[in-house]
Amino acid sequence: MGLLDELGKVAGAVAAVEAAEKVDPEAGLLTKGIAAIAGFEGAGKLESMMEKKDDDQQADTDNTQGTDDTSSQT
């Protein structure tokens, strides 16, 4: 999923640049560059946070299923 992760980051960068242009139509190159970096990093952090949340939910599900199995044996 490395390629999809990078594609998501690029999409975040493009969206951030577009948003900066909507807010300030005369935005300079520096402003657009900062927006692109912020969008790229922000999308990466959001993806990692979502993956962590999914992993935590999966671990909770596994722990619950393990608890149910041991309680039925008693």
ChimeraX attribute file (.defattr): number of C-alpha atoms within 10 A of each C-alpha:
attribute: neighborCount
match mode: 1-to-1
recipient: residues
	/A:1	6
	/A:2	7
	/A:3	8
	/A:4	9
	/A:5	14
	/A:6	14
	/A:7	14
	/A:8	18
	/A:9	24
	/A:10	19
	/A:11	16
	/A:12	22
	/A:13	24
	/A:14	18
	/A:15	16
	/A:16	23
	/A:17	22
	/A:18	16
	/A:19	14
	/A:20	20
	/A:21	16
	/A:22	11
	/A:23	10
	/A:24	11
	/A:25	10
	/A:26	10
	/A:27	13
	/A:28	11
	/A:29	9
	/A:30	9
	/A:31	14
	/A:32	19
	/A:33	15
	/A:34	15
	/A:35	22
	/A:36	23
	/A:37	18
	/A:38	17
	/A:39	22
	/A:40	22
	/A:41	16
	/A:42	16
	/A:43	22
	/A:44	18
	/A:45	13
	/A:46	13
	/A:47	15
	/A:48	13
	/A:49	12
	/A:50	12
	/A:51	12
	/A:52	12
	/A:53	12
	/A:54	12
	/A:55	12
	/A:56	12
	/A:57	12
	/A:58	12
	/A:59	12
	/A:60	12
	/A:61	12
	/A:62	12
	/A:63	12
	/A:64	11
	/A:65	11
	/A:66	11
	/A:67	11
	/A:68	11
	/A:69	11
	/A:70	9
	/A:71	8
	/A:72	7
	/A:73	6
	/A:74	5
